[in-house]
């Protein structure tokens, strides 16, 4: 019987809920200050953590290669469907510019190819710890430098691929359960994030959290500084969430067992709900409940068919580094 760790099921449920919720409130943040703040915090955390998790489960070069081809295939299928659908309305979407949330499929394929190359030619996982984390710091430098290049943007999701790659490497090189149950560290990290956000958050444009474009009018110096702050905040908030996530099977744990179908299909549902005759404020208040409903509905459609009791408590002993 296949088994799933409750810790990661709980974490993935939280993250996929934040993805759906963030996309739900996106059109309405201009109507509410608190919604805009929540939206910025969501985007500071949920994609870095999802990418970190992708690195956690990328346990070999062969698996990275398999995942690279699999995600590329999913991107080709879904992006083609979007292009054909857009052709009906006379507004053909460019193939090289991923539609809305599909950038993650293309970037995950690219990250997996990059890691496969590092494993094949550099034997990275067998290198000393300082070498591996040196590569993470190098990736941070590349991510910061990429924003200085005006041609690095949304096309082929190149900006996001370079900017978010350090999170995938960090997930690969961290022991799987290093933060599980570390409550003091979690609250300290959240406090550090809160202090940083209060000091620096007002200076970061909301769209900057997407990491989808070059620095543009911000300029290299200001842009690099803001990206480093985003890395810092993403790391602190990620440690906080990882430390406080429950490590036992809960009522919502099965919803996090398989999230790819939810991720791919939630956008059309969220778009349909936007047609409801409700005011922006009413849509904001409905956001948490509608997002949870969308997650549950799509889970029923795409859920993992294995026995639910295969979701078990994760072993607390940390993996070898």
Backbone torsions as a table, in degrees:
resi	resn	phi	psi	omega
1	UNK	NA	129.9	174.8
2	UNK	-69.3	143.6	-178.8
3	UNK	-124.8	145.8	177.8
4	UNK	-121.9	140.4	178.7
5	UNK	-77.6	128.2	-179.3
6	UNK	-60.4	-34.6	-178.8
7	UNK	-57.3	-48.4	-178.2
8	UNK	-75.7	-30.6	174.6
9	UNK	-63.6	-44.2	178.3
10	UNK	-63.4	-42.0	-179.2
11	UNK	-65.9	-43.7	-179.8
12	UNK	-67.1	-34.8	175.4
13	UNK	-62.3	-46.3	178.7
14	UNK	-58.9	-44.1	-176.4
15	UNK	-69.2	-41.4	-179.6
16	UNK	-69.4	-32.4	174.1
17	UNK	-63.4	-42.5	179.0
18	UNK	-65.2	-35.6	176.7
19	UNK	-61.4	-50.6	-178.6
20	UNK	-64.8	-43.7	-179.4
21	UNK	-63.4	-42.5	178.8
22	UNK	-61.6	-42.8	178.2
23	UNK	-69.1	-29.7	179.3
24	UNK	-67.1	-47.5	-173.6
25	UNK	-84.9	-8.5	-175.0
26	UNK	-51.3	-44.4	-177.7
27	UNK	-72.7	-10.6	-170.3
28	UNK	-114.6	3.8	-175.4
29	UNK	-67.7	-20.5	178.5
30	UNK	-70.2	-15.4	-176.9
31	UNK	-96.7	-1.9	-175.5
32	UNK	-151.5	127.5	178.8
33	UNK	-68.3	-42.8	-178.2
34	UNK	-67.2	-36.8	178.5
35	UNK	-65.4	-38.2	177.8
36	UNK	-63.8	-39.9	177.8
37	UNK	-65.7	-44.2	177.8
38	UNK	-61.9	-41.4	-179.5
39	UNK	-60.9	-42.1	-179.5
40	UNK	-66.5	-40.2	179.2
41	UNK	-66.9	-40.4	177.4
42	UNK	-58.1	-44.7	-177.5
43	UNK	-76.5	-16.5	174.3
44	UNK	-76.1	-15.7	-170.7
45	UNK	-121.3	-45.8	-161.8
46	UNK	-70.8	-40.5	178.8
47	UNK	-74.2	-42.2	173.1
48	UNK	-55.0	-39.4	-179.9
49	UNK	-71.2	-39.8	176.4
50	UNK	-60.9	-41.5	179.7
51	UNK	-67.6	-39.7	175.3
52	UNK	-57.4	-45.3	179.1
53	UNK	-63.2	-37.9	176.6
54	UNK	-59.4	-37.2	176.6
55	UNK	-70.5	-35.0	179.2
56	UNK	-57.9	-41.5	-176.0
57	UNK	-92.3	3.5	178.2
58	UNK	-90.7	74.9	-167.1
59	UNK	-89.4	2.8	178.2
60	UNK	-161.5	160.9	177.4
61	UNK	-65.1	-38.0	179.4
62	UNK	-64.0	-40.9	178.3
63	UNK	-66.3	-36.6	177.3
64	UNK	-61.8	-43.1	179.8
65	UNK	-64.0	-43.7	178.7
66	UNK	-61.8	-44.8	-179.9
67	UNK	-66.0	-35.5	179.4
68	UNK	-60.1	-47.4	179.8
69	UNK	-67.9	-38.1	-179.0
70	UNK	-64.9	-46.6	-179.9
71	UNK	-68.2	-35.2	176.9
72	UNK	-64.1	-41.0	177.5
73	UNK	-62.8	-44.2	177.7
74	UNK	-60.7	-39.8	178.9
75	UNK	-64.9	-45.1	-178.9
76	UNK	-60.8	-40.7	-179.5
77	UNK	-67.4	-52.3	-174.6
78	UNK	-69.9	-39.4	179.1
79	UNK	-66.9	-36.6	176.6
80	UNK	-63.8	-40.5	177.7
81	UNK	-61.5	-42.6	179.3
82	UNK	-64.0	-41.3	-179.7
83	UNK	-64.1	-43.5	179.3
84	UNK	-65.3	-39.4	178.4
85	UNK	-66.7	-39.1	-179.9
86	UNK	-69.2	-28.4	179.0
87	UNK	-64.3	-31.7	179.0
88	UNK	-62.0	-35.8	-178.3
89	UNK	-93.7	7.1	175.1
90	UNK	76.5	12.7	179.6
91	UNK	-126.0	84.9	-171.3
92	UNK	-73.4	124.0	178.5
93	UNK	-77.0	137.9	178.4
94	UNK	-70.3	140.1	-177.2
95	UNK	-66.9	-32.7	-175.2
96	UNK	-81.9	-3.0	-178.0
97	UNK	-115.2	98.2	-174.7
98	UNK	-55.2	139.2	178.7
99	UNK	-74.0	122.2	170.7
100	UNK	42.5	-104.4	-173.1
101	UNK	-87.4	-4.4	-176.6
102	UNK	-73.3	-9.5	177.8
103	UNK	-57.0	-31.8	-175.9
104	UNK	-63.8	-37.1	178.9
105	UNK	-63.3	-46.2	-178.9
106	UNK	-67.3	-43.1	179.7
107	UNK	-66.5	-39.6	179.1
108	UNK	-63.7	-36.4	174.6
109	UNK	-63.1	-43.2	-179.6
110	UNK	-67.9	-41.8	177.1
111	UNK	-60.1	-41.7	-178.7
112	UNK	-66.4	-39.9	175.9
113	UNK	-63.1	-42.2	179.6
114	UNK	-62.0	-45.3	-179.2
115	UNK	-67.5	-38.4	176.7
116	UNK	-59.1	-41.6	177.5
117	UNK	-64.3	-40.3	178.2
118	UNK	-64.1	-36.4	179.4
119	UNK	-74.3	-39.9	-175.4
120	UNK	-70.6	-44.1	-174.7
121	UNK	-100.9	-18.5	-178.6
122	UNK	-115.9	-7.5	-177.8
123	UNK	47.3	50.8	-169.0
124	UNK	-64.1	-40.2	-175.8
125	UNK	-65.8	-19.4	179.7
126	UNK	-95.3	0.2	-179.8
127	UNK	-79.3	161.6	176.3
128	UNK	-58.9	159.1	-176.1
129	UNK	-58.9	-40.1	-176.7
130	UNK	-67.6	-28.6	177.4
131	UNK	-70.4	-44.3	-178.0
132	UNK	-63.8	-43.8	179.8
133	UNK	-76.0	-21.3	170.6
134	UNK	-65.5	-36.8	176.5
135	UNK	-65.7	-37.3	176.3
136	UNK	-61.0	-46.0	178.6
137	UNK	-63.9	-37.0	176.2
138	UNK	-63.2	-40.1	178.0
139	UNK	-64.5	-36.0	175.2
140	UNK	-61.4	-44.0	178.1
141	UNK	-62.1	-41.7	177.8
142	UNK	-64.6	-41.5	178.5
143	UNK	-61.4	-38.9	178.1
144	UNK	-69.9	-42.2	-178.5
145	UNK	-68.5	-30.1	-177.0
146	UNK	-61.3	-33.0	-179.7
147	UNK	-67.0	-15.6	178.9
148	UNK	-79.3	-13.2	-176.3
149	UNK	-95.6	117.0	-175.3
150	UNK	-64.6	-23.3	-178.3
151	UNK	-86.8	-3.3	175.2
152	UNK	-92.1	105.0	-176.1
153	UNK	-148.0	-137.8	-175.5
154	UNK	-77.7	-23.0	180.0
155	UNK	-60.1	128.3	-177.5
156	UNK	57.1	16.8	178.9
157	UNK	55.0	34.0	-173.0
158	UNK	-68.0	-41.2	-178.7
159	UNK	-62.2	-46.8	-179.2
160	UNK	-67.1	-37.1	179.0
161	UNK	-59.1	-45.9	-178.4
162	UNK	-74.7	-38.9	-176.0
163	UNK	-71.9	-34.3	-175.3
164	UNK	-96.6	-6.7	-177.2
165	UNK	-57.0	-35.8	178.6
166	UNK	-58.5	-31.6	179.6
167	UNK	-66.4	-38.8	178.5
168	UNK	-64.9	-43.1	178.4
169	UNK	-64.4	-39.8	178.5
170	UNK	-62.1	-41.5	177.5
171	UNK	-63.7	-35.5	-179.9
172	UNK	-70.0	-36.2	-172.6
173	UNK	-94.4	-11.1	175.8
174	UNK	-83.1	138.6	170.7
175	UNK	-55.5	144.3	-168.1
176	UNK	-57.8	-39.2	-175.2
177	UNK	-118.4	34.1	-174.6
178	UNK	-63.8	-30.1	-177.3
179	UNK	-101.6	-6.3	-174.7
180	UNK	-62.6	124.5	177.6
181	UNK	78.0	3.8	179.2
182	UNK	-86.9	74.7	-170.6
183	UNK	-67.1	-40.0	-180.0
184	UNK	-62.4	-45.7	178.1
185	UNK	-62.2	-37.0	179.7
186	UNK	-64.3	-47.3	179.7
187	UNK	-67.9	-35.9	177.6
188	UNK	-65.0	-41.1	178.7
189	UNK	-65.3	-40.5	178.3
190	UNK	-65.1	-38.2	176.8
191	UNK	-64.3	-41.0	177.2
192	UNK	-64.0	-39.8	176.8
193	UNK	-63.1	-45.6	-179.2
194	UNK	-59.8	-42.7	179.3
195	UNK	-64.9	-43.0	179.5
196	UNK	-64.6	-41.9	-178.6
197	UNK	-65.5	-40.5	179.2
198	UNK	-65.0	-36.9	-178.2
199	UNK	-78.4	-41.9	-170.3
200	UNK	-111.8	-21.0	-176.1
201	UNK	-53.5	-44.1	-178.6
202	UNK	-61.3	-19.6	-178.4
203	UNK	-90.7	-5.4	-177.4
204	UNK	-101.7	117.5	176.0
205	UNK	-60.3	145.9	-178.9
206	UNK	-56.8	-42.4	-178.2
207	UNK	-66.3	-18.1	-178.9
208	UNK	-66.2	-29.2	-180.0
209	UNK	-65.6	-20.7	178.4
210	UNK	-69.5	-27.4	-176.8
211	UNK	56.4	34.9	-173.3
212	UNK	-100.4	-10.4	-174.7
213	UNK	-131.8	167.9	171.7
214	UNK	-72.7	172.8	-175.9
215	UNK	-68.2	-27.1	176.3
216	UNK	58.2	-127.4	-175.7
217	UNK	-67.7	-16.9	179.0
218	UNK	-65.3	-30.8	-178.6
219	UNK	86.9	155.7	-176.2
220	UNK	-59.8	-46.4	-174.9
221	UNK	-63.5	-50.2	-179.2
222	UNK	-66.6	-41.1	-178.8
223	UNK	-64.4	-44.1	178.9
224	UNK	-63.3	-41.4	178.1
225	UNK	-60.4	-44.7	-179.8
226	UNK	-67.2	-37.2	179.3
227	UNK	-67.1	-38.2	176.5
228	UNK	-63.8	-38.5	176.7
229	UNK	-64.2	-38.8	177.5
230	UNK	-63.7	-40.6	175.5
231	UNK	-60.3	-44.7	-179.3
232	UNK	-62.4	-47.5	-179.1
233	UNK	-67.4	-40.3	177.8
234	UNK	-62.0	-38.5	177.9
235	UNK	-66.6	-45.5	-179.5
236	UNK	-65.0	-46.9	-178.9
237	UNK	-66.2	-36.3	177.2
238	UNK	-63.6	-44.2	177.6
239	UNK	-61.4	-40.4	178.9
240	UNK	-61.0	-47.0	-179.2
241	UNK	-67.4	-43.6	-180.0
242	UNK	-62.0	-36.3	-177.4
243	UNK	-74.5	-30.4	-173.7
244	UNK	-100.4	-2.3	178.6
245	UNK	-69.1	129.8	-179.2
246	UNK	-63.8	144.6	179.1
247	UNK	-110.2	52.0	175.2
248	UNK	-153.8	157.1	-179.7
249	UNK	-67.5	125.7	177.8
250	UNK	-120.7	175.5	-175.4
251	UNK	-62.0	-29.2	-178.5
252	UNK	-96.5	-0.1	-176.6
253	UNK	-56.6	-42.3	-179.2
254	UNK	-60.6	-25.0	-178.5
255	UNK	-68.5	-17.2	179.0
256	UNK	-100.0	5.8	-176.8
257	UNK	-70.3	-32.3	-179.4
258	UNK	-148.7	107.8	-171.7
259	UNK	-109.0	-4.5	-175.9
260	UNK	-63.0	-45.1	179.3
261	UNK	-61.7	-39.3	177.8
262	UNK	-63.9	-43.3	-178.7
263	UNK	-62.8	-43.2	-176.1
264	UNK	-70.2	-35.5	-168.5
265	UNK	-105.5	-2.6	-176.9
266	UNK	-73.5	-27.1	-176.0
267	UNK	-61.2	-47.7	177.8
268	UNK	-60.1	-38.1	179.1
269	UNK	-65.6	-44.4	178.2
270	UNK	-61.1	-38.0	178.0
271	UNK	-64.7	-39.3	178.8
272	UNK	-65.8	-39.0	-179.6
273	UNK	-64.8	-26.6	179.6
274	UNK	-66.9	-14.7	178.8
275	UNK	-81.3	-6.4	-180.0
276	UNK	-65.2	143.4	-179.0
277	UNK	-78.5	63.1	-179.8
278	UNK	-120.8	152.6	177.6
279	UNK	-74.0	161.1	178.1
280	UNK	-55.7	-39.5	-179.9
281	UNK	-65.1	-41.3	179.1
282	UNK	-65.9	-37.8	177.5
283	UNK	-65.1	-36.1	177.9
284	UNK	-65.1	-45.0	-179.8
285	UNK	-67.1	-30.5	178.6
286	UNK	-78.2	-12.7	-173.4
287	UNK	-53.0	-54.1	-177.8
288	UNK	-60.3	-41.2	-177.5
289	UNK	-71.9	-42.6	178.5
290	UNK	-65.8	-39.3	179.2
291	UNK	-63.9	-43.0	177.9
292	UNK	-64.0	-39.7	178.8
293	UNK	-63.4	-41.7	178.9
294	UNK	-62.9	-43.7	178.9
295	UNK	-60.8	-45.9	-178.8
296	UNK	-65.7	-42.0	-179.1
297	UNK	-62.4	-47.6	-178.6
298	UNK	-71.2	-30.1	175.1
299	UNK	-63.5	-40.7	177.5
300	UNK	-62.1	-33.6	-178.5
301	UNK	-78.3	-33.9	-172.6
302	UNK	-121.4	14.4	-169.3
303	UNK	-64.5	153.2	175.4
304	UNK	-65.8	128.2	-170.8
305	UNK	-86.8	0.3	178.1
306	UNK	-70.1	165.0	178.8
307	UNK	-59.2	134.4	-177.8
308	UNK	-65.2	-26.0	-179.3
309	UNK	-73.2	-2.6	174.7
310	UNK	-75.8	-5.7	174.1
311	UNK	-82.7	114.9	-170.6
312	UNK	-124.7	165.6	175.2
313	UNK	-68.7	135.6	-177.9
314	UNK	-77.6	143.7	175.7
315	UNK	-63.0	137.9	-175.7
316	UNK	-81.8	-18.3	-177.9
317	UNK	-68.8	129.1	-178.7
318	UNK	-70.8	145.2	175.0
319	UNK	-67.2	160.5	174.5
320	UNK	-68.9	140.4	179.3
321	UNK	-72.8	NA	NA
